[in-house]
């Protein structure tokens, strides 16, 4: 492996982690509707939990379909 390939490998690795983190934070922000957990009512917390579970199911389905 030459230096250019190693640099490209590391850039892809860090870029993928950065993108996944940003996506996760965006999903969390959308689930909480921009509110901190302390300001949410119990109903809003349960709705946010339900949304997180739905997103997780969609992500799992996407992973499974990529395998085929």
PyMOL Python script that loads the backbone (N, CA, C, O; Angstrom):
from pymol import cmd

cmd.read_pdbstr("""\
ATOM      1  N   UNK A   1       0.839  -1.187   0.000  1.00  0.00           N
ATOM      2  CA  UNK A   1       0.000   0.000   0.000  1.00  0.00           C
ATOM      3  C   UNK A   1       0.876   1.239   0.000  1.00  0.00           C
ATOM      4  O   UNK A   1       1.858   1.330   0.736  1.00  0.00           O
ATOM      5  N   UNK A   2       0.507   2.165  -0.821  1.00  0.00           N
ATOM      6  CA  UNK A   2       1.275   3.405  -0.798  1.00  0.00           C
ATOM      7  C   UNK A   2       0.598   4.416   0.122  1.00  0.00           C
ATOM      8  O   UNK A   2      -0.498   4.175   0.627  1.00  0.00           O
ATOM      9  N   UNK A   3       1.246   5.517   0.327  1.00  0.00           N
ATOM     10  CA  UNK A   3       0.776   6.524   1.282  1.00  0.00           C
ATOM     11  C   UNK A   3      -0.577   7.099   0.876  1.00  0.00           C
ATOM     12  O   UNK A   3      -1.414   7.377   1.734  1.00  0.00           O
ATOM     13  N   UNK A   4      -0.796   7.277  -0.417  1.00  0.00           N
ATOM     14  CA  UNK A   4      -2.062   7.831  -0.891  1.00  0.00           C
ATOM     15  C   UNK A   4      -3.228   6.900  -0.554  1.00  0.00           C
ATOM     16  O   UNK A   4      -4.292   7.374  -0.154  1.00  0.00           O
ATOM     17  N   UNK A   5      -3.054   5.608  -0.704  1.00  0.00           N
ATOM     18  CA  UNK A   5      -4.107   4.653  -0.378  1.00  0.00           C
ATOM     19  C   UNK A   5      -4.405   4.643   1.118  1.00  0.00           C
ATOM     20  O   UNK A   5      -5.565   4.535   1.517  1.00  0.00           O
ATOM     21  N   UNK A   6      -3.385   4.753   1.937  1.00  0.00           N
ATOM     22  CA  UNK A   6      -3.571   4.776   3.384  1.00  0.00           C
ATOM     23  C   UNK A   6      -4.335   6.031   3.805  1.00  0.00           C
ATOM     24  O   UNK A   6      -5.238   5.965   4.640  1.00  0.00           O
ATOM     25  N   UNK A   7      -3.970   7.162   3.227  1.00  0.00           N
ATOM     26  CA  UNK A   7      -4.663   8.408   3.547  1.00  0.00           C
ATOM     27  C   UNK A   7      -6.124   8.333   3.118  1.00  0.00           C
ATOM     28  O   UNK A   7      -7.010   8.760   3.859  1.00  0.00           O
ATOM     29  N   UNK A   8      -6.385   7.792   1.926  1.00  0.00           N
ATOM     30  CA  UNK A   8      -7.765   7.637   1.466  1.00  0.00           C
ATOM     31  C   UNK A   8      -8.551   6.708   2.370  1.00  0.00           C
ATOM     32  O   UNK A   8      -9.717   6.976   2.658  1.00  0.00           O
ATOM     33  N   UNK A   9      -7.947   5.632   2.823  1.00  0.00           N
ATOM     34  CA  UNK A   9      -8.597   4.695   3.731  1.00  0.00           C
ATOM     35  C   UNK A   9      -8.991   5.384   5.035  1.00  0.00           C
ATOM     36  O   UNK A   9     -10.115   5.232   5.513  1.00  0.00           O
ATOM     37  N   UNK A  10      -8.060   6.138   5.602  1.00  0.00           N
ATOM     38  CA  UNK A  10      -8.341   6.839   6.856  1.00  0.00           C
ATOM     39  C   UNK A  10      -9.405   7.921   6.677  1.00  0.00           C
ATOM     40  O   UNK A  10     -10.258   8.102   7.547  1.00  0.00           O
ATOM     41  N   UNK A  11      -9.360   8.631   5.570  1.00  0.00           N
ATOM     42  CA  UNK A  11     -10.370   9.670   5.312  1.00  0.00           C
ATOM     43  C   UNK A  11     -11.768   9.057   5.180  1.00  0.00           C
ATOM     44  O   UNK A  11     -12.737   9.608   5.703  1.00  0.00           O
ATOM     45  N   UNK A  12     -11.876   7.932   4.492  1.00  0.00           N
ATOM     46  CA  UNK A  12     -13.169   7.252   4.381  1.00  0.00           C
ATOM     47  C   UNK A  12     -13.658   6.795   5.745  1.00  0.00           C
ATOM     48  O   UNK A  12     -14.836   6.943   6.069  1.00  0.00           O
ATOM     49  N   UNK A  13     -12.749   6.236   6.550  1.00  0.00           N
ATOM     50  CA  UNK A  13     -13.100   5.748   7.878  1.00  0.00           C
ATOM     51  C   UNK A  13     -13.635   6.878   8.751  1.00  0.00           C
ATOM     52  O   UNK A  13     -14.708   6.754   9.340  1.00  0.00           O
ATOM     53  N   UNK A  14     -12.890   7.978   8.834  1.00  0.00           N
ATOM     54  CA  UNK A  14     -13.322   9.093   9.674  1.00  0.00           C
ATOM     55  C   UNK A  14     -14.548   9.794   9.094  1.00  0.00           C
ATOM     56  O   UNK A  14     -15.421  10.239   9.839  1.00  0.00           O
ATOM     57  N   UNK A  15     -14.615   9.891   7.786  1.00  0.00           N
ATOM     58  CA  UNK A  15     -15.781  10.507   7.152  1.00  0.00           C
ATOM     59  C   UNK A  15     -17.055   9.727   7.420  1.00  0.00           C
ATOM     60  O   UNK A  15     -18.105  10.311   7.685  1.00  0.00           O
ATOM     61  N   UNK A  16     -16.962   8.417   7.350  1.00  0.00           N
ATOM     62  CA  UNK A  16     -18.114   7.562   7.618  1.00  0.00           C
ATOM     63  C   UNK A  16     -18.578   7.707   9.065  1.00  0.00           C
ATOM     64  O   UNK A  16     -19.777   7.789   9.331  1.00  0.00           O
ATOM     65  N   UNK A  17     -17.630   7.737   9.996  1.00  0.00           N
ATOM     66  CA  UNK A  17     -17.986   7.899  11.415  1.00  0.00           C
ATOM     67  C   UNK A  17     -18.615   9.264  11.668  1.00  0.00           C
ATOM     68  O   UNK A  17     -19.584   9.372  12.419  1.00  0.00           O
ATOM     69  N   UNK A  18     -18.076  10.290  11.052  1.00  0.00           N
ATOM     70  CA  UNK A  18     -18.611  11.631  11.216  1.00  0.00           C
ATOM     71  C   UNK A  18     -20.033  11.717  10.661  1.00  0.00           C
ATOM     72  O   UNK A  18     -20.916  12.297  11.293  1.00  0.00           O
ATOM     73  N   UNK A  19     -20.248  11.149   9.500  1.00  0.00           N
ATOM     74  CA  UNK A  19     -21.566  11.172   8.881  1.00  0.00           C
ATOM     75  C   UNK A  19     -22.573  10.386   9.702  1.00  0.00           C
ATOM     76  O   UNK A  19     -23.696  10.846   9.907  1.00  0.00           O
ATOM     77  N   UNK A  20     -22.187   9.204  10.176  1.00  0.00           N
ATOM     78  CA  UNK A  20     -23.096   8.406  10.997  1.00  0.00           C
ATOM     79  C   UNK A  20     -23.448   9.128  12.289  1.00  0.00           C
ATOM     80  O   UNK A  20     -24.599   9.086  12.725  1.00  0.00           O
ATOM     81  N   UNK A  21     -22.478   9.790  12.907  1.00  0.00           N
ATOM     82  CA  UNK A  21     -22.756  10.555  14.115  1.00  0.00           C
ATOM     83  C   UNK A  21     -23.711  11.704  13.856  1.00  0.00           C
ATOM     84  O   UNK A  21     -24.608  11.963  14.658  1.00  0.00           O
ATOM     85  N   UNK A  22     -23.526  12.391  12.743  1.00  0.00           N
ATOM     86  CA  UNK A  22     -24.407  13.509  12.399  1.00  0.00           C
ATOM     87  C   UNK A  22     -25.822  13.018  12.127  1.00  0.00           C
ATOM     88  O   UNK A  22     -26.789  13.671  12.522  1.00  0.00           O
ATOM     89  N   UNK A  23     -25.956  11.883  11.461  1.00  0.00           N
ATOM     90  CA  UNK A  23     -27.277  11.323  11.193  1.00  0.00           C
ATOM     91  C   UNK A  23     -27.958  10.938  12.496  1.00  0.00           C
ATOM     92  O   UNK A  23     -29.142  11.219  12.683  1.00  0.00           O
ATOM     93  N   UNK A  24     -27.219  10.296  13.403  1.00  0.00           N
ATOM     94  CA  UNK A  24     -27.785   9.892  14.682  1.00  0.00           C
ATOM     95  C   UNK A  24     -28.251  11.107  15.482  1.00  0.00           C
ATOM     96  O   UNK A  24     -29.334  11.088  16.067  1.00  0.00           O
ATOM     97  N   UNK A  25     -27.436  12.161  15.510  1.00  0.00           N
ATOM     98  CA  UNK A  25     -27.820  13.363  16.253  1.00  0.00           C
ATOM     99  C   UNK A  25     -29.027  14.043  15.628  1.00  0.00           C
ATOM    100  O   UNK A  25     -29.866  14.589  16.344  1.00  0.00           O
ATOM    101  N   UNK A  26     -29.127  14.020  14.322  1.00  0.00           N
ATOM    102  CA  UNK A  26     -30.286  14.600  13.651  1.00  0.00           C
ATOM    103  C   UNK A  26     -31.556  13.839  13.966  1.00  0.00           C
ATOM    104  O   UNK A  26     -32.613  14.440  14.160  1.00  0.00           O
ATOM    105  N   UNK A  27     -31.460  12.515  14.018  1.00  0.00           N
ATOM    106  CA  UNK A  27     -32.621  11.694  14.359  1.00  0.00           C
ATOM    107  C   UNK A  27     -33.052  11.976  15.787  1.00  0.00           C
ATOM    108  O   UNK A  27     -34.242  12.119  16.068  1.00  0.00           O
ATOM    109  N   UNK A  28     -32.076  12.056  16.693  1.00  0.00           N
ATOM    110  CA  UNK A  28     -32.386  12.365  18.089  1.00  0.00           C
ATOM    111  C   UNK A  28     -33.041  13.735  18.212  1.00  0.00           C
ATOM    112  O   UNK A  28     -34.014  13.887  18.951  1.00  0.00           O
ATOM    113  N   UNK A  29     -32.534  14.719  17.510  1.00  0.00           N
ATOM    114  CA  UNK A  29     -33.094  16.065  17.557  1.00  0.00           C
ATOM    115  C   UNK A  29     -34.523  16.073  17.020  1.00  0.00           C
ATOM    116  O   UNK A  29     -35.396  16.731  17.585  1.00  0.00           O
ATOM    117  N   UNK A  30     -34.761  15.348  15.939  1.00  0.00           N
ATOM    118  CA  UNK A  30     -36.104  15.281  15.375  1.00  0.00           C
ATOM    119  C   UNK A  30     -37.053  14.538  16.314  1.00  0.00           C
ATOM    120  O   UNK A  30     -38.219  14.912  16.441  1.00  0.00           O
ATOM    121  N   UNK A  31     -36.560  13.491  16.970  1.00  0.00           N
ATOM    122  CA  UNK A  31     -37.410  12.721  17.882  1.00  0.00           C
ATOM    123  C   UNK A  31     -37.804  13.567  19.093  1.00  0.00           C
ATOM    124  O   UNK A  31     -38.925  13.464  19.592  1.00  0.00           O
ATOM    125  N   UNK A  32     -36.886  14.394  19.557  1.00  0.00           N
ATOM    126  CA  UNK A  32     -37.168  15.234  20.732  1.00  0.00           C
ATOM    127  C   UNK A  32     -37.786  16.571  20.348  1.00  0.00           C
ATOM    128  O   UNK A  32     -38.152  17.355  21.225  1.00  0.00           O
ATOM    129  N   UNK A  33     -37.907  16.841  19.071  1.00  0.00           N
ATOM    130  CA  UNK A  33     -38.452  18.096  18.550  1.00  0.00           C
ATOM    131  C   UNK A  33     -37.674  19.294  19.079  1.00  0.00           C
ATOM    132  O   UNK A  33     -38.249  20.351  19.338  1.00  0.00           O
ATOM    133  N   UNK A  34     -36.362  19.123  19.239  1.00  0.00           N
ATOM    134  CA  UNK A  34     -35.500  20.216  19.631  1.00  0.00           C
ATOM    135  C   UNK A  34     -35.488  20.539  21.110  1.00  0.00           C
ATOM    136  O   UNK A  34     -34.836  21.498  21.524  1.00  0.00           O
ATOM    137  N   UNK A  35     -36.200  19.755  21.924  1.00  0.00           N
ATOM    138  CA  UNK A  35     -36.267  20.051  23.352  1.00  0.00           C
ATOM    139  C   UNK A  35     -35.317  19.157  24.134  1.00  0.00           C
ATOM    140  O   UNK A  35     -35.104  18.002  23.766  1.00  0.00           O
ATOM    141  N   UNK A  36     -34.744  19.687  25.213  1.00  0.00           N
ATOM    142  CA  UNK A  36     -33.983  18.808  26.102  1.00  0.00           C
ATOM    143  C   UNK A  36     -34.939  17.872  26.840  1.00  0.00           C
ATOM    144  O   UNK A  36     -36.121  18.183  26.982  1.00  0.00           O
ATOM    145  N   UNK A  37     -34.444  16.747  27.305  1.00  0.00           N
ATOM    146  CA  UNK A  37     -35.291  15.755  27.969  1.00  0.00           C
ATOM    147  C   UNK A  37     -35.967  16.315  29.214  1.00  0.00           C
ATOM    148  O   UNK A  37     -37.066  15.882  29.562  1.00  0.00           O
ATOM    149  N   UNK A  38     -35.330  17.271  29.893  1.00  0.00           N
ATOM    150  CA  UNK A  38     -35.904  17.824  31.125  1.00  0.00           C
ATOM    151  C   UNK A  38     -37.164  18.643  30.860  1.00  0.00           C
ATOM    152  O   UNK A  38     -38.032  18.743  31.727  1.00  0.00           O
ATOM    153  N   UNK A  39     -37.268  19.224  29.673  1.00  0.00           N
ATOM    154  CA  UNK A  39     -38.416  20.073  29.356  1.00  0.00           C
ATOM    155  C   UNK A  39     -39.564  19.298  28.713  1.00  0.00           C
ATOM    156  O   UNK A  39     -40.623  19.872  28.460  1.00  0.00           O
ATOM    157  N   UNK A  40     -39.377  18.023  28.450  1.00  0.00           N
ATOM    158  CA  UNK A  40     -40.404  17.236  27.775  1.00  0.00           C
ATOM    159  C   UNK A  40     -41.382  16.651  28.789  1.00  0.00           C
ATOM    160  O   UNK A  40     -41.003  16.312  29.910  1.00  0.00           O
ATOM    161  N   UNK A  41     -42.634  16.538  28.383  1.00  0.00           N
ATOM    162  CA  UNK A  41     -43.615  15.851  29.219  1.00  0.00           C
ATOM    163  C   UNK A  41     -43.428  14.350  29.038  1.00  0.00           C
ATOM    164  O   UNK A  41     -42.693  13.905  28.157  1.00  0.00           O
ATOM    165  N   UNK A  42     -44.097  13.583  29.876  1.00  0.00           N
ATOM    166  CA  UNK A  42     -43.978  12.124  29.783  1.00  0.00           C
ATOM    167  C   UNK A  42     -44.500  11.609  28.442  1.00  0.00           C
ATOM    168  O   UNK A  42     -43.939  10.677  27.867  1.00  0.00           O
ATOM    169  N   UNK A  43     -45.572  12.221  27.952  1.00  0.00           N
ATOM    170  CA  UNK A  43     -46.124  11.809  26.654  1.00  0.00           C
ATOM    171  C   UNK A  43     -45.131  12.091  25.523  1.00  0.00           C
ATOM    172  O   UNK A  43     -44.972  11.281  24.609  1.00  0.00           O
ATOM    173  N   UNK A  44     -44.464  13.250  25.596  1.00  0.00           N
ATOM    174  CA  UNK A  44     -43.471  13.578  24.569  1.00  0.00           C
ATOM    175  C   UNK A  44     -42.288  12.626  24.628  1.00  0.00           C
ATOM    176  O   UNK A  44     -41.748  12.245  23.589  1.00  0.00           O
ATOM    177  N   UNK A  45     -41.876  12.234  25.840  1.00  0.00           N
ATOM    178  CA  UNK A  45     -40.765  11.280  25.969  1.00  0.00           C
ATOM    179  C   UNK A  45     -41.123   9.928  25.374  1.00  0.00           C
ATOM    180  O   UNK A  45     -40.308   9.307  24.693  1.00  0.00           O
ATOM    181  N   UNK A  46     -42.341   9.476  25.634  1.00  0.00           N
ATOM    182  CA  UNK A  46     -42.740   8.171  25.075  1.00  0.00           C
ATOM    183  C   UNK A  46     -42.874   8.249  23.557  1.00  0.00           C
ATOM    184  O   UNK A  46     -42.541   7.293  22.856  1.00  0.00           O
ATOM    185  N   UNK A  47     -43.360   9.381  23.045  1.00  0.00           N
ATOM    186  CA  UNK A  47     -43.454   9.550  21.586  1.00  0.00           C
ATOM    187  C   UNK A  47     -42.064   9.561  20.961  1.00  0.00           C
ATOM    188  O   UNK A  47     -41.860   8.997  19.886  1.00  0.00           O
ATOM    189  N   UNK A  48     -41.107  10.204  21.632  1.00  0.00           N
ATOM    190  CA  UNK A  48     -39.738  10.234  21.127  1.00  0.00           C
ATOM    191  C   UNK A  48     -39.144   8.831  21.129  1.00  0.00           C
ATOM    192  O   UNK A  48     -38.437   8.453  20.195  1.00  0.00           O
ATOM    193  N   UNK A  49     -39.427   8.062  22.172  1.00  0.00           N
ATOM    194  CA  UNK A  49     -38.947   6.675  22.228  1.00  0.00           C
ATOM    195  C   UNK A  49     -39.535   5.828  21.118  1.00  0.00           C
ATOM    196  O   UNK A  49     -38.839   5.011  20.517  1.00  0.00           O
ATOM    197  N   UNK A  50     -40.815   6.023  20.846  1.00  0.00           N
ATOM    198  CA  UNK A  50     -41.473   5.293  19.757  1.00  0.00           C
ATOM    199  C   UNK A  50     -40.851   5.655  18.415  1.00  0.00           C
ATOM    200  O   UNK A  50     -40.651   4.790  17.561  1.00  0.00           O
ATOM    201  N   UNK A  51     -40.548   6.936  18.233  1.00  0.00           N
ATOM    202  CA  UNK A  51     -39.929   7.366  16.974  1.00  0.00           C
ATOM    203  C   UNK A  51     -38.539   6.754  16.823  1.00  0.00           C
ATOM    204  O   UNK A  51     -38.166   6.323  15.732  1.00  0.00           O
ATOM    205  N   UNK A  52     -37.768   6.712  17.918  1.00  0.00           N
ATOM    206  CA  UNK A  52     -36.442   6.096  17.856  1.00  0.00           C
ATOM    207  C   UNK A  52     -36.532   4.625  17.467  1.00  0.00           C
ATOM    208  O   UNK A  52     -35.728   4.139  16.671  1.00  0.00           O
ATOM    209  N   UNK A  53     -37.518   3.912  18.031  1.00  0.00           N
ATOM    210  CA  UNK A  53     -37.688   2.500  17.692  1.00  0.00           C
ATOM    211  C   UNK A  53     -38.061   2.333  16.227  1.00  0.00           C
ATOM    212  O   UNK A  53     -37.572   1.417  15.566  1.00  0.00           O
ATOM    213  N   UNK A  54     -38.918   3.202  15.712  1.00  0.00           N
ATOM    214  CA  UNK A  54     -39.308   3.118  14.302  1.00  0.00           C
ATOM    215  C   UNK A  54     -38.106   3.369  13.399  1.00  0.00           C
ATOM    216  O   UNK A  54     -37.929   2.685  12.390  1.00  0.00           O
ATOM    217  N   UNK A  55     -37.284   4.345  13.758  1.00  0.00           N
ATOM    218  CA  UNK A  55     -36.087   4.646  12.968  1.00  0.00           C
ATOM    219  C   UNK A  55     -35.129   3.461  12.998  1.00  0.00           C
ATOM    220  O   UNK A  55     -34.526   3.124  11.979  1.00  0.00           O
ATOM    221  N   UNK A  56     -34.986   2.829  14.159  1.00  0.00           N
ATOM    222  CA  UNK A  56     -34.109   1.663  14.275  1.00  0.00           C
ATOM    223  C   UNK A  56     -34.601   0.521  13.391  1.00  0.00           C
ATOM    224  O   UNK A  56     -33.797  -0.153  12.747  1.00  0.00           O
ATOM    225  N   UNK A  57     -35.912   0.298  13.354  1.00  0.00           N
ATOM    226  CA  UNK A  57     -36.459  -0.755  12.486  1.00  0.00           C
ATOM    227  C   UNK A  57     -36.190  -0.445  11.017  1.00  0.00           C
ATOM    228  O   UNK A  57     -35.851  -1.343  10.247  1.00  0.00           O
ATOM    229  N   UNK A  58     -36.335   0.807  10.628  1.00  0.00           N
ATOM    230  CA  UNK A  58     -36.074   1.201   9.236  1.00  0.00           C
ATOM    231  C   UNK A  58     -34.601   1.002   8.896  1.00  0.00           C
ATOM    232  O   UNK A  58     -34.274   0.497   7.822  1.00  0.00           O
ATOM    233  N   UNK A  59     -33.715   1.395   9.807  1.00  0.00           N
ATOM    234  CA  UNK A  59     -32.283   1.223   9.559  1.00  0.00           C
ATOM    235  C   UNK A  59     -31.912  -0.250   9.449  1.00  0.00           C
ATOM    236  O   UNK A  59     -31.108  -0.625   8.596  1.00  0.00           O
ATOM    237  N   UNK A  60     -32.494  -1.090  10.308  1.00  0.00           N
ATOM    238  CA  UNK A  60     -32.239  -2.534  10.222  1.00  0.00           C
ATOM    239  C   UNK A  60     -32.737  -3.103   8.899  1.00  0.00           C
ATOM    240  O   UNK A  60     -32.067  -3.932   8.284  1.00  0.00           O
ATOM    241  N   UNK A  61     -33.917  -2.655   8.460  1.00  0.00           N
ATOM    242  CA  UNK A  61     -34.452  -3.123   7.184  1.00  0.00           C
ATOM    243  C   UNK A  61     -33.545  -2.690   6.030  1.00  0.00           C
ATOM    244  O   UNK A  61     -33.336  -3.450   5.085  1.00  0.00           O
ATOM    245  N   UNK A  62     -33.009  -1.473   6.106  1.00  0.00           N
ATOM    246  CA  UNK A  62     -32.104  -1.001   5.057  1.00  0.00           C
ATOM    247  C   UNK A  62     -30.835  -1.853   5.019  1.00  0.00           C
ATOM    248  O   UNK A  62     -30.340  -2.178   3.940  1.00  0.00           O
ATOM    249  N   UNK A  63     -30.304  -2.217   6.197  1.00  0.00           N
ATOM    250  CA  UNK A  63     -29.108  -3.046   6.246  1.00  0.00           C
ATOM    251  C   UNK A  63     -29.363  -4.425   5.640  1.00  0.00           C
ATOM    252  O   UNK A  63     -28.526  -4.967   4.919  1.00  0.00           O
ATOM    253  N   UNK A  64     -30.526  -4.974   5.944  1.00  0.00           N
ATOM    254  CA  UNK A  64     -30.861  -6.311   5.419  1.00  0.00           C
ATOM    255  C   UNK A  64     -31.028  -6.257   3.901  1.00  0.00           C
ATOM    256  O   UNK A  64     -30.560  -7.159   3.206  1.00  0.00           O
ATOM    257  N   UNK A  65     -31.677  -5.229   3.374  1.00  0.00           N
ATOM    258  CA  UNK A  65     -31.876  -5.161   1.926  1.00  0.00           C
ATOM    259  C   UNK A  65     -30.587  -4.908   1.178  1.00  0.00           C
ATOM    260  O   UNK A  65     -30.472  -5.286   0.012  1.00  0.00           O
ATOM    261  N   UNK A  66     -29.610  -4.276   1.816  1.00  0.00           N
ATOM    262  CA  UNK A  66     -28.317  -4.055   1.154  1.00  0.00           C
ATOM    263  C   UNK A  66     -27.573  -5.355   0.941  1.00  0.00           C
ATOM    264  O   UNK A  66     -26.737  -5.449   0.042  1.00  0.00           O
ATOM    265  N   UNK A  67     -27.857  -6.349   1.743  1.00  0.00           N
ATOM    266  CA  UNK A  67     -27.150  -7.631   1.629  1.00  0.00           C
ATOM    267  C   UNK A  67     -27.590  -8.415   0.405  1.00  0.00           C
ATOM    268  O   UNK A  67     -26.867  -9.296  -0.060  1.00  0.00           O
ATOM    269  N   UNK A  68     -28.762  -8.105  -0.119  1.00  0.00           N
ATOM    270  CA  UNK A  68     -29.277  -8.887  -1.246  1.00  0.00           C
ATOM    271  C   UNK A  68     -28.959  -8.272  -2.557  1.00  0.00           C
ATOM    272  O   UNK A  68     -29.326  -8.815  -3.598  1.00  0.00           O
TER     273      UNK A  68
END
""", "prot")
cmd.dss("prot")
cmd.show_as("cartoon", "prot")
cmd.util.cbc("prot")
cmd.orient("prot")
